[in-house]
């Protein structure tokens, strides 16, 4: 009945910072992605 998800662009630019916690598993040591996330609004009036 309800659809949920996350939407972002495919920008492959990376941060200068990296995943430093080994609990991130395979992402440990990789740079953070710098995606531009889509923001959703409900009942937003556009003029």
C-alpha positions, -999 to +999 in steps of 0.1 A: +000+000+000+028+024+008+060+028-012+091+041+005+127+046-007+156+070-010+164+089-041+197+106-049+216+116-080+245+096-095+272+121-086+304+101-080+323+128-062+337+116-029+344+133+004+379+138+018+367+119+049+366+081+051+346+054+069+369+050+100+348+025+120+355-012+112+319-019+119+311-006+085+324-038+071+334-036+034+330+002+034+358+006+060+385+029+046+363+040+016+355+077+011+320+089+021+298+095-010+286+130-016+252+122-032+226+150-035+196+136-018+160+143-030+139+159-004+102+152-004+074+174+008+037+169+015+011+195+008+036+220-004+019+249-022+037+262-052+029+297-064 
